Amino acid sequence: MRILLIGGTGTISSAITRQLASRADCSLFLLNRGNRPSSVPEGVTVFNADIEDERTVSAMLQGLDFDCVADFIGYRPEQVERDFRLFNGRTRQYVFISSTSAYNRQSGSYIMTEGTSLFNPHWQYSRDKIACEEVLMKHFREDGFPVTIVRPSHTYGEWKIPVSIHGTKGAWQVVRRMLDGRRVLVHGDGESLWTATFNEDFARGFIGLLGNPCAIGEAFQITSDETLSWNQIYRTIADTLGVDFKPYYVSSSFLSSVAPKEFNMEGNLLGDKSASVVFDCSKLKRAVPDFATHVCFAEGCRRTLEHFLNHPEQQIEDPVFDKWCDDVIELQEKAVADYLQR
């Protein structure tokens, strides 16, 4: 198979790149801006270009066709329209990476399937993913464009620590607070249910859909079968670090109301992580019968934190977020003290 990944070196796609590069039956191509050349395995052909430069990309790919093209960095309808122009008639399958955050959290069931309605009033990112899906399915119905839609949930790996509340510089500051013996913010009471998927497991399900005739014109969610509460997730991180878990519980709506806009707490919490959800991957397992997840959260967490602790360049401090955490704790404790004094 000749496979082109648009991106290919991010948290989700890097594991796919590694697994495909190890296969003798696959010729792998990446199209990206070359920001992480050390993440590209030997034997992979790389086109260094910005996919937004449609004319240059079209010329670069002149005369090439593929069995599969997968876009990991498409977020808006105009971007998938561009992909349609670039790849219609040049690929036997086009895979779009959407998001389970597009699901309607008010659907009446905490169990999410591919049939759950798509609706998210809190997060523009999710609404844009929904719009992208609609554009692509229209091209499938009207033009025969061979679309497959994949919806990840919270996928993590060596470059991403799975927490629910962090600033603009990633999750390291949460780990730093744990290591320093300080309290960490946890939304609600920490008992809402969530699923974190290690990127190697996601890659197994994803690769099973490539060249799969059952996948054309269909959507699939790919997640772990392991469901945990947020308390369990944070406690596992603390246990892995060998420190005490010191949660400070704050309602999601309050966090959303007092957070700087750039933290995107409304979308991240009210539009996604504050609701209990369980993902039913039966459809994926019917299409890919040998799919199973192998990395439990305790193991994936250990691998991820080990990588962070051994790579100081990934330990990015976030003093703005750190101060905001302290301010939120002080603000809520003052409000409680004032109430008790009435």
C-alpha positions as CSV (number, residue, x, y, z in Angstrom):
1,M,0.0,0.0,0.0
2,R,1.1,3.6,-0.8
3,I,0.0,5.7,2.2
4,L,0.3,9.5,2.6
5,L,-0.1,11.0,6.0
6,I,-0.6,14.8,6.2
7,G,1.2,15.5,9.5
8,G,2.5,12.2,10.7
9,T,4.7,13.4,13.7
10,G,2.1,14.5,16.3
11,T,0.9,12.7,19.4
12,I,-1.6,10.6,17.5
13,S,0.0,10.2,14.2
14,S,3.6,9.5,15.3
15,A,2.6,6.0,16.6
16,I,0.9,5.3,13.3
17,T,4.0,6.4,11.4
18,R,6.2,4.1,13.4
19,Q,4.0,1.1,13.0
20,L,3.5,1.6,9.2
21,A,7.2,2.3,8.7
22,S,8.0,-1.2,10.1
23,R,5.8,-3.0,7.6
24,A,7.2,-4.5,4.5
25,D,3.9,-4.2,2.7
26,C,3.7,-0.4,3.0
27,S,5.3,2.5,1.2
28,L,4.9,5.5,3.6
29,F,4.9,9.2,2.7
30,L,4.6,12.1,5.0
31,L,3.6,15.7,4.1
32,N,4.5,18.2,6.8
33,R,6.6,21.3,7.5
34,G,9.5,19.3,8.9
35,N,9.2,20.5,12.5
36,R,10.1,17.1,14.0
37,P,12.5,15.4,11.6
38,S,13.9,13.2,14.4
39,S,10.5,11.6,14.7
40,V,10.6,10.2,11.2
41,P,11.7,6.6,10.9
42,E,14.1,5.5,8.2
43,G,12.6,4.5,4.9
44,V,9.8,7.1,5.0
45,T,9.6,9.6,2.2
46,V,9.0,13.1,3.4
47,F,7.5,16.0,1.4
48,N,8.4,19.2,3.3
49,A,5.7,21.6,2.5
50,D,2.8,23.5,4.1
51,I,-0.4,21.9,3.1
52,E,-2.0,25.3,3.1
53,D,0.1,26.1,0.1
54,E,-2.1,24.2,-2.3
55,R,-0.3,25.1,-5.5
56,T,3.1,24.0,-4.2
57,V,1.7,20.8,-2.8
58,S,-0.2,20.0,-6.0
59,A,3.0,20.4,-8.0
60,M,5.0,18.3,-5.5
61,L,2.6,15.4,-5.7
62,Q,2.2,15.6,-9.5
63,G,1.9,12.1,-11.0
64,L,1.6,10.4,-7.7
65,D,-1.5,8.5,-6.5
66,F,-2.1,6.6,-3.2
67,D,-4.1,3.8,-1.7
68,C,-4.8,6.0,1.3
69,V,-4.4,9.7,2.3
70,A,-5.0,10.6,5.9
71,D,-5.2,14.2,7.2
72,F,-4.3,14.7,10.8
73,I,-4.2,18.5,10.7
74,G,-7.5,19.4,9.1
75,Y,-9.7,21.5,11.3
76,R,-11.9,23.7,9.2
77,P,-14.3,23.0,6.2
78,E,-12.2,25.0,3.8
79,Q,-9.2,22.7,4.6
80,V,-11.1,19.5,3.7
81,E,-12.4,21.2,0.6
82,R,-8.8,21.8,-0.3
83,D,-8.0,18.1,0.3
84,F,-10.9,17.2,-2.0
85,R,-9.4,19.3,-4.8
86,L,-5.9,17.8,-4.2
87,F,-6.8,14.1,-3.8
88,N,-10.1,13.4,-5.6
89,G,-9.2,10.8,-8.1
90,R,-5.7,10.3,-6.7
91,T,-6.5,8.1,-3.7
92,R,-8.6,5.0,-3.0
93,Q,-9.3,6.2,0.5
94,Y,-9.2,9.5,2.3
95,V,-9.2,9.4,6.1
96,F,-10.3,12.5,8.1
97,I,-9.4,12.8,11.8
98,S,-12.4,14.2,13.5
99,S,-13.1,14.1,17.3
100,T,-15.4,12.5,19.8
101,S,-15.8,16.0,21.3
102,A,-18.3,16.5,18.4
103,Y,-20.8,14.2,20.1
104,N,-23.9,15.6,21.8
105,R,-23.2,15.3,25.5
106,Q,-26.9,16.0,26.1
107,S,-28.0,13.0,24.0
108,G,-29.6,11.3,27.1
109,S,-27.0,8.5,27.3
110,Y,-23.4,8.4,28.6
111,I,-22.6,5.7,26.1
112,M,-21.2,7.2,22.9
113,T,-21.5,5.4,19.6
114,E,-21.0,6.5,16.0
115,G,-24.7,7.0,15.9
116,T,-24.7,9.6,18.7
117,S,-25.8,13.0,17.3
118,L,-23.2,15.6,16.7
119,F,-23.7,18.8,18.6
120,N,-21.4,21.0,20.8
121,P,-22.5,24.5,21.8
122,H,-19.4,25.1,23.9
123,W,-16.5,24.5,21.6
124,Q,-15.9,26.0,18.1
125,Y,-13.2,23.4,17.5
126,S,-15.8,20.7,17.7
127,R,-18.3,22.6,15.6
128,D,-15.7,23.0,12.9
129,K,-15.0,19.2,13.0
130,I,-18.7,18.5,12.6
131,A,-18.8,20.9,9.6
132,C,-15.8,19.1,8.1
133,E,-17.5,15.8,8.4
134,E,-20.6,17.2,6.7
135,V,-18.6,18.5,3.8
136,L,-16.8,15.2,3.3
137,M,-19.9,13.1,3.5
138,K,-21.5,15.3,0.9
139,H,-18.6,14.7,-1.4
140,F,-18.9,10.9,-0.7
141,R,-22.6,10.9,-1.6
142,E,-22.4,13.2,-4.6
143,D,-18.9,12.7,-6.0
144,G,-17.9,9.2,-4.8
145,F,-15.0,10.6,-2.8
146,P,-13.9,7.5,-0.7
147,V,-14.1,9.0,2.8
148,T,-13.5,7.4,6.2
149,I,-14.0,9.4,9.3
150,V,-12.1,8.6,12.5
151,R,-13.0,10.1,15.9
152,P,-10.3,9.9,18.6
153,S,-11.0,10.9,22.1
154,H,-8.2,11.7,24.6
155,T,-5.2,10.1,23.0
156,Y,-1.9,10.6,24.7
157,G,1.7,9.4,24.3
158,E,5.3,10.5,24.9
159,W,4.6,14.1,24.2
160,K,1.2,14.5,26.0
161,I,0.2,13.9,29.6
162,P,-3.5,13.2,30.0
163,V,-5.0,15.8,32.4
164,S,-8.2,17.7,32.2
165,I,-7.0,21.2,33.3
166,H,-3.9,22.8,32.0
167,G,-2.7,26.1,30.5
168,T,-1.4,27.0,27.0
169,K,2.0,25.3,27.5
170,G,0.7,21.7,28.1
171,A,0.3,19.6,31.2
172,W,3.9,19.7,32.7
173,Q,2.9,22.4,35.2
174,V,0.3,20.0,36.7
175,V,3.1,17.4,37.2
176,R,5.3,20.1,38.6
177,R,2.7,21.0,41.2
178,M,2.4,17.3,42.1
179,L,6.1,17.0,42.5
180,D,6.2,20.1,44.7
181,G,3.5,18.7,47.0
182,R,1.0,21.3,45.9
183,R,-2.7,21.0,45.2
184,V,-3.9,20.4,41.7
185,L,-7.3,21.6,40.3
186,V,-9.7,18.8,39.5
187,H,-13.1,19.6,37.9
188,G,-16.3,18.7,39.7
189,D,-15.8,16.0,42.3
190,G,-13.4,14.0,40.1
191,E,-15.9,11.2,39.7
192,S,-17.0,11.8,36.1
193,L,-15.9,9.0,33.8
194,W,-13.3,9.3,31.0
195,T,-11.2,7.3,28.6
196,A,-7.6,8.0,27.8
197,T,-6.1,6.0,24.9
198,F,-2.4,5.3,24.4
199,N,-1.3,6.3,20.9
200,E,0.1,2.9,20.1
201,D,-3.3,1.3,20.7
202,F,-5.0,4.0,18.7
203,A,-2.6,3.3,15.8
204,R,-3.6,-0.4,15.8
205,G,-7.3,0.4,15.2
206,F,-6.5,3.1,12.7
207,I,-4.2,0.9,10.6
208,G,-6.9,-1.8,10.5
209,L,-9.2,0.6,8.7
210,L,-6.6,1.4,5.9
211,G,-7.6,-0.3,2.7
212,N,-10.6,-1.8,4.5
213,P,-13.6,-1.8,2.2
214,C,-15.9,-1.8,5.3
215,A,-14.5,1.7,6.2
216,I,-15.5,3.7,3.1
217,G,-18.3,6.1,3.7
218,E,-18.3,5.3,7.4
219,A,-17.3,6.9,10.8
220,F,-15.4,5.0,13.5
221,Q,-14.4,6.0,17.0
222,I,-11.1,4.6,18.3
223,T,-10.6,4.5,22.0
224,S,-9.4,2.3,24.8
225,D,-11.9,-0.1,26.5
226,E,-10.7,1.1,29.9
227,T,-12.9,3.7,31.6
228,L,-11.6,5.6,34.6
229,S,-12.8,8.4,36.8
230,W,-10.7,11.6,36.8
231,N,-9.7,10.9,40.4
232,Q,-8.3,7.6,39.2
233,I,-6.4,9.2,36.3
234,Y,-4.9,11.9,38.5
235,R,-4.1,9.4,41.3
236,T,-2.4,7.2,38.8
237,I,-0.2,10.1,37.7
238,A,0.6,10.9,41.4
239,D,1.4,7.2,42.2
240,T,3.6,6.9,39.2
241,L,5.5,10.0,40.4
242,G,5.7,8.6,43.9
243,V,3.9,11.6,45.5
244,D,0.6,12.2,47.3
245,F,-2.5,13.1,45.2
246,K,-3.7,16.5,46.6
247,P,-6.8,17.4,44.6
248,Y,-8.7,20.7,44.9
249,Y,-12.2,20.3,43.5
250,V,-13.8,23.1,41.6
251,S,-17.0,23.1,39.5
252,S,-16.5,23.1,35.8
253,S,-18.8,26.0,35.3
254,F,-16.8,28.1,37.8
255,L,-13.5,27.2,36.2
256,S,-14.9,28.1,32.8
257,S,-16.2,31.5,34.1
258,V,-12.9,32.6,35.7
259,A,-10.3,31.1,33.3
260,P,-8.5,33.3,30.7
261,K,-10.0,32.8,27.3
262,E,-6.8,31.2,25.9
263,F,-7.1,28.3,28.4
264,N,-10.3,27.3,26.6
265,M,-12.0,25.9,29.7
266,E,-15.5,26.2,28.3
267,G,-14.7,24.0,25.4
268,N,-12.3,21.7,27.2
269,L,-14.6,21.1,30.2
270,L,-18.2,22.1,29.5
271,G,-17.9,20.9,25.9
272,D,-16.0,17.7,26.6
273,K,-14.4,16.4,29.7
274,S,-16.8,17.3,32.5
275,A,-19.5,14.9,31.3
276,S,-19.2,11.2,32.0
277,V,-18.8,9.3,28.8
278,V,-18.1,5.7,27.8
279,F,-17.2,4.9,24.2
280,D,-18.6,1.7,22.6
281,C,-16.1,0.6,19.9
282,S,-18.2,-2.3,18.7
283,K,-18.4,-0.9,15.2
284,L,-14.6,-0.7,14.9
285,K,-14.2,-4.3,16.2
286,R,-16.6,-5.5,13.6
287,A,-14.6,-3.9,10.8
288,V,-11.2,-4.8,12.4
289,P,-11.9,-8.1,14.2
290,D,-8.4,-8.4,15.6
291,F,-8.3,-4.9,17.2
292,A,-7.7,-4.8,20.9
293,T,-6.0,-2.3,23.2
294,H,-2.9,-3.6,25.0
295,V,-1.7,-0.6,27.1
296,C,-3.6,0.0,30.3
297,F,-3.5,3.5,31.7
298,A,-1.1,2.7,34.5
299,E,1.4,1.4,31.9
300,G,0.8,4.2,29.4
301,C,1.1,6.8,32.2
302,R,4.4,5.2,33.3
303,R,5.9,5.3,29.8
304,T,4.7,8.9,29.2
305,L,6.0,10.3,32.5
306,E,9.3,8.4,32.1
307,H,9.7,10.1,28.7
308,F,9.0,13.5,30.2
309,L,11.3,13.1,33.1
310,N,14.1,12.0,30.8
311,H,13.6,14.9,28.4
312,P,14.1,18.3,30.1
313,E,13.2,20.1,26.9
314,Q,9.6,18.9,27.3
315,Q,9.3,20.1,30.9
316,I,7.8,23.5,29.9
317,E,7.0,25.6,32.9
318,D,3.8,27.7,32.8
319,P,3.9,30.4,35.4
320,V,0.7,32.0,34.2
321,F,-1.3,28.8,34.6
322,D,0.4,28.1,37.9
323,K,-0.6,31.5,39.4
324,W,-4.1,31.1,38.0
325,C,-4.4,27.7,39.9
326,D,-3.4,29.4,43.1
327,D,-5.8,32.3,42.5
328,V,-8.7,29.9,41.9
329,I,-8.0,28.1,45.1
330,E,-7.7,31.3,47.1
331,L,-10.8,32.7,45.5
332,Q,-12.9,29.7,46.3
333,E,-11.6,29.3,49.8
334,K,-12.3,33.0,50.5
335,A,-15.9,32.6,49.2
336,V,-16.4,29.5,51.5
337,A,-14.9,31.4,54.5
338,D,-17.1,34.4,53.9
339,Y,-20.2,32.2,53.7
340,L,-19.4,30.4,56.9
341,Q,-19.0,33.7,58.7
342,R,-22.5,34.9,57.8
